[in-house]
């Protein structure tokens, strides 16, 4: 992991509800994800009665 991403990961330790994921997709490609572990889906908002 690059130095900048290590700094971000270290700072996110203060926020245990946020998960930090790093994926190397190739030599010049990478993906970073920030995941809210406390996110709750409201299934009642997904369906609109007809």
MOPAC internal coordinates of N, CA, C and O (Angstrom, degrees):
PM7 1SCF
backbone

  N    0.0000 0     0.00 0     0.00 0    0    0    0
  C    1.4602 1     0.00 0     0.00 0    1    0    0
  C    1.5188 1   107.35 1     0.00 0    2    1    0
  O    1.2310 1   121.25 1   -42.03 1    3    2    1
  N    1.3278 1   115.22 1   137.97 1    3    2    1
  C    1.4570 1   120.51 1  -179.92 1    5    3    2
  C    1.5214 1   111.99 1   -67.36 1    6    5    3
  O    1.2310 1   120.83 1   -17.77 1    7    6    5
  N    1.3104 1   116.01 1   162.23 1    7    6    5
  C    1.4548 1   121.41 1  -177.41 1    9    7    6
  C    1.5298 1   111.90 1   -60.00 1   10    9    7
  O    1.2310 1   119.94 1   138.65 1   11   10    9
  N    1.3400 1   117.71 1   -41.35 1   11   10    9
  C    1.4664 1   120.67 1   179.46 1   13   11   10
  C    1.5161 1   112.26 1   -62.80 1   14   13   11
  O    1.2310 1   120.50 1   137.96 1   15   14   13
  N    1.3289 1   116.65 1   -42.04 1   15   14   13
  C    1.4647 1   119.88 1   179.23 1   17   15   14
  C    1.5269 1   111.23 1   -69.88 1   18   17   15
  O    1.2310 1   120.27 1   148.46 1   19   18   17
  N    1.3119 1   117.09 1   -31.54 1   19   18   17
  C    1.4723 1   119.73 1   176.05 1   21   19   18
  C    1.5228 1   109.83 1   -65.33 1   22   21   19
  O    1.2310 1   120.33 1   139.65 1   23   22   21
  N    1.3203 1   116.98 1   -40.35 1   23   22   21
  C    1.4696 1   120.16 1   177.13 1   25   23   22
  C    1.5187 1   110.97 1   -62.01 1   26   25   23
  O    1.2310 1   120.40 1   137.29 1   27   26   25
  N    1.3294 1   116.84 1   -42.71 1   27   26   25
  C    1.4726 1   120.73 1   178.39 1   29   27   26
  C    1.5269 1   109.92 1   -63.20 1   30   29   27
  O    1.2310 1   120.26 1   133.75 1   31   30   29
  N    1.3344 1   117.10 1   -46.25 1   31   30   29
  C    1.4648 1   120.82 1   179.88 1   33   31   30
  C    1.5244 1   111.14 1   -60.20 1   34   33   31
  O    1.2310 1   120.43 1   139.44 1   35   34   33
  N    1.3187 1   116.79 1   -40.56 1   35   34   33
  C    1.4638 1   120.55 1   178.39 1   37   35   34
  C    1.5223 1   111.56 1   -64.42 1   38   37   35
  O    1.2310 1   120.02 1   138.60 1   39   38   37
  N    1.3234 1   117.56 1   -41.40 1   39   38   37
  C    1.4717 1   121.39 1   178.76 1   41   39   38
  C    1.5224 1   111.43 1   -66.18 1   42   41   39
  O    1.2310 1   120.26 1   145.27 1   43   42   41
  N    1.3350 1   117.10 1   -34.73 1   43   42   41
  C    1.4680 1   120.45 1  -178.09 1   45   43   42
  C    1.5210 1   112.57 1   -71.93 1   46   45   43
  O    1.2310 1   119.57 1   169.14 1   47   46   45
  N    1.3150 1   118.43 1   -10.86 1   47   46   45
  C    1.4653 1   120.60 1   176.54 1   49   47   46
  C    1.5215 1   111.17 1   -62.04 1   50   49   47
  O    1.2310 1   120.20 1   157.42 1   51   50   49
  N    1.3239 1   117.22 1   -22.58 1   51   50   49
  C    1.4645 1   121.83 1   177.28 1   53   51   50
  C    1.5274 1   111.85 1   -75.95 1   54   53   51
  O    1.2310 1   120.48 1   170.86 1   55   54   53
  N    1.3341 1   116.68 1    -9.14 1   55   54   53
  C    1.4617 1   122.04 1  -178.65 1   57   55   54
  C    1.5261 1   108.86 1  -124.36 1   58   57   55
  O    1.2310 1   119.67 1   -98.08 1   59   58   57
  N    1.3334 1   118.23 1    81.92 1   59   58   57
  C    1.4693 1   120.46 1  -175.77 1   61   59   58
  C    1.5283 1   113.44 1   -64.95 1   62   61   59
  O    1.2310 1   119.96 1   164.42 1   63   62   61
  N    1.3286 1   117.69 1   -15.58 1   63   62   61
  C    1.4620 1   120.31 1   179.42 1   65   63   62
  C    1.5289 1   112.17 1   -79.48 1   66   65   63
  O    1.2310 1   120.12 1   171.76 1   67   66   65
  N    1.3352 1   117.38 1    -8.24 1   67   66   65
  C    1.4642 1   121.79 1   179.95 1   69   67   66
  C    1.5234 1   109.45 1  -110.08 1   70   69   67
  O    1.2310 1   121.26 1   -57.08 1   71   70   69
  N    1.3273 1   115.20 1   122.92 1   71   70   69
  C    1.4622 1   120.69 1   177.10 1   73   71   70
  C    1.5274 1   108.76 1   -97.67 1   74   73   71
  O    1.2310 1   120.51 1   -42.69 1   75   74   73
  N    1.3007 1   116.62 1   137.31 1   75   74   73
  C    1.4551 1   123.53 1  -178.57 1   77   75   74
  C    1.5277 1   108.07 1  -112.60 1   78   77   75
  O    1.2310 1   120.49 1   -57.24 1   79   78   77
  N    1.3357 1   116.67 1   122.76 1   79   78   77
  C    1.4665 1   121.03 1   178.34 1   81   79   78
  C    1.5243 1   109.51 1  -123.63 1   82   81   79
  O    1.2310 1   121.16 1   -38.47 1   83   82   81
  N    1.3203 1   115.39 1   141.53 1   83   82   81
  C    1.4542 1   123.04 1  -178.77 1   85   83   82
  C    1.5215 1   107.87 1  -128.49 1   86   85   83
  O    1.2310 1   120.15 1   -52.33 1   87   86   85
  N    1.3397 1   117.31 1   127.67 1   87   86   85
  C    1.4566 1   122.09 1   178.86 1   89   87   86
  C    1.5181 1   109.23 1  -127.48 1   90   89   87
  O    1.2310 1   120.60 1   -47.87 1   91   90   89
  N    1.3153 1   116.45 1   132.13 1   91   90   89
  C    1.4644 1   121.01 1   171.62 1   93   91   90
  C    1.5252 1   107.06 1   -93.88 1   94   93   91
  O    1.2310 1   120.49 1   -62.47 1   95   94   93
  N    1.3253 1   116.66 1   117.53 1   95   94   93
  C    1.4624 1   122.01 1  -176.79 1   97   95   94
  C    1.5219 1   111.67 1   -96.25 1   98   97   95
  O    1.2310 1   120.16 1   171.41 1   99   98   97
  N    1.2700 1   117.30 1    -8.59 1   99   98   97
  C    1.4571 1   121.97 1  -178.79 1  101   99   98
  C    1.5095 1   108.93 1   173.77 1  102  101   99
  O    1.2310 1   121.35 1     8.98 1  103  102  101
  N    1.3124 1   115.01 1  -171.02 1  103  102  101
  C    1.4576 1   119.00 1  -177.13 1  105  103  102
  C    1.5189 1   112.40 1   -64.72 1  106  105  103
  O    1.2310 1   120.10 1   141.07 1  107  106  105
  N    1.3231 1   117.42 1   -38.93 1  107  106  105
  C    1.4630 1   121.25 1  -177.73 1  109  107  106
  C    1.5288 1   112.71 1  -116.09 1  110  109  107
  O    1.2310 1   120.33 1  -169.12 1  111  110  109
  N    1.3300 1   116.98 1    10.88 1  111  110  109
  C    1.4593 1   120.06 1  -177.62 1  113  111  110
  C    1.5214 1   110.14 1  -120.41 1  114  113  111
  O    1.2310 1   121.35 1   -37.31 1  115  114  113
  N    1.3213 1   115.02 1   142.69 1  115  114  113
  C    1.4583 1   119.91 1   173.37 1  117  115  114
  C    1.5184 1   108.46 1  -149.87 1  118  117  115
  O    1.2310 1   121.20 1   -18.72 1  119  118  117
  N    1.3108 1   115.30 1   161.28 1  119  118  117
  C    1.4619 1   121.88 1   179.94 1  121  119  118
  C    1.5181 1   107.82 1  -133.98 1  122  121  119
  O    1.2310 1   121.02 1   -44.19 1  123  122  121
  N    1.3184 1   115.65 1   135.81 1  123  122  121
  C    1.4618 1   122.04 1   177.79 1  125  123  122
  C    1.5239 1   107.62 1  -120.93 1  126  125  123
  O    1.2310 1   120.41 1   -45.88 1  127  126  125
  N    1.3237 1   116.82 1   134.12 1  127  126  125
  C    1.4619 1   121.46 1   178.12 1  129  127  126
  C    1.5192 1   109.46 1  -125.01 1  130  129  127
  O    1.2310 1   121.22 1   -41.19 1  131  130  129
  N    1.3294 1   115.26 1   138.81 1  131  130  129
  C    1.4547 1   122.81 1   171.60 1  133  131  130
  C    1.5220 1   105.75 1  -115.74 1  134  133  131
  O    1.2310 1   119.80 1   -61.98 1  135  134  133
  N    1.3187 1   118.00 1   118.02 1  135  134  133
  C    1.4559 1   122.35 1  -173.51 1  137  135  134
  C    1.5224 1   109.51 1  -117.81 1  138  137  135
  O    1.2310 1   121.11 1   -54.69 1  139  138  137
  N    1.3308 1   115.47 1   125.31 1  139  138  137
  C    1.4620 1   121.18 1   176.65 1  141  139  138
  C    1.5281 1   107.74 1   -81.79 1  142  141  139
  O    1.2310 1   120.22 1   -71.16 1  143  142  141
  N    1.3205 1   117.19 1   108.84 1  143  142  141
  C    1.4653 1   121.74 1  -177.72 1  145  143  142
  C    1.5198 1   112.67 1   -69.94 1  146  145  143
  O    1.2310 1   120.26 1   161.01 1  147  146  145
  N    1.3268 1   117.10 1   -18.99 1  147  146  145
  C    1.4653 1   120.86 1  -176.26 1  149  147  146
  C    1.5304 1   112.41 1   -99.49 1  150  149  147
  O    1.2310 1   119.92 1  -169.66 1  151  150  149
  N    1.3241 1   117.76 1    10.34 1  151  150  149
  C    1.4623 1   121.57 1  -178.98 1  153  151  150
  C    1.5230 1   109.63 1   -67.98 1  154  153  151
  O    1.2310 1   120.75 1   -47.13 1  155  154  153
  N    1.3247 1   116.16 1   132.87 1  155  154  153
  C    1.4636 1   122.23 1   179.08 1  157  155  154
  C    1.5212 1   107.86 1  -120.98 1  158  157  155
  O    1.2310 1   120.92 1   -53.12 1  159  158  157
  N    1.3169 1   115.85 1   126.88 1  159  158  157
  C    1.4593 1   121.33 1   179.21 1  161  159  158
  C    1.5175 1   108.86 1   -82.30 1  162  161  159
  O    1.2310 1   120.71 1   -49.36 1  163  162  161
  N    1.3231 1   116.25 1   130.64 1  163  162  161
  C    1.4640 1   121.77 1   175.90 1  165  163  162
  C    1.5194 1   107.28 1   -95.53 1  166  165  163
  O    1.2310 1   120.44 1   -82.79 1  167  166  165
  N    1.3427 1   116.76 1    97.21 1  167  166  165
  C    1.4675 1   119.91 1  -175.53 1  169  167  166
  C    1.5223 1   112.05 1   -70.93 1  170  169  167
  O    1.2310 1   119.28 1   161.64 1  171  170  169
  N    1.3274 1   118.98 1   -18.36 1  171  170  169
  C    1.4621 1   120.13 1   178.57 1  173  171  170
  C    1.5262 1   111.19 1   -71.04 1  174  173  171
  O    1.2310 1   119.78 1   155.82 1  175  174  173
  N    1.3193 1   118.02 1   -24.18 1  175  174  173
  C    1.4614 1   121.39 1  -179.39 1  177  175  174
  C    1.5219 1   112.00 1   -82.62 1  178  177  175
  O    1.2310 1   119.96 1   167.69 1  179  178  177
  N    1.3166 1   117.69 1   -12.31 1  179  178  177
  C    1.4547 1   120.88 1  -177.02 1  181  179  178
  C    1.5317 1   113.17 1   -83.52 1  182  181  179
  O    1.2310 1   120.32 1   156.55 1  183  182  181
  N    1.3142 1   117.00 1   -23.45 1  183  182  181
  C    1.4572 1   119.98 1  -175.51 1  185  183  182
  C    1.5214 1   110.35 1  -115.15 1  186  185  183
  O    1.2310 1   121.19 1   -54.39 1  187  186  185
  N    1.3150 1   115.32 1   125.61 1  187  186  185
  C    1.4551 1   120.95 1   179.15 1  189  187  186
  C    1.5222 1   107.71 1  -106.77 1  190  189  187
  O    1.2310 1   119.74 1   -57.76 1  191  190  189
  N    1.3309 1   118.09 1   122.24 1  191  190  189
  C    1.4737 1   119.70 1  -179.37 1  193  191  190
  C    1.5355 1   110.24 1   -66.85 1  194  193  191
  O    1.2310 1   121.12 1   -37.04 1  195  194  193
  N    1.2967 1   115.46 1   142.96 1  195  194  193
  C    1.4746 1   121.20 1  -178.95 1  197  195  194
  C    1.5150 1   110.26 1   -96.39 1  198  197  195
  O    1.2310 1   120.10 1   180.00 1  199  198  197

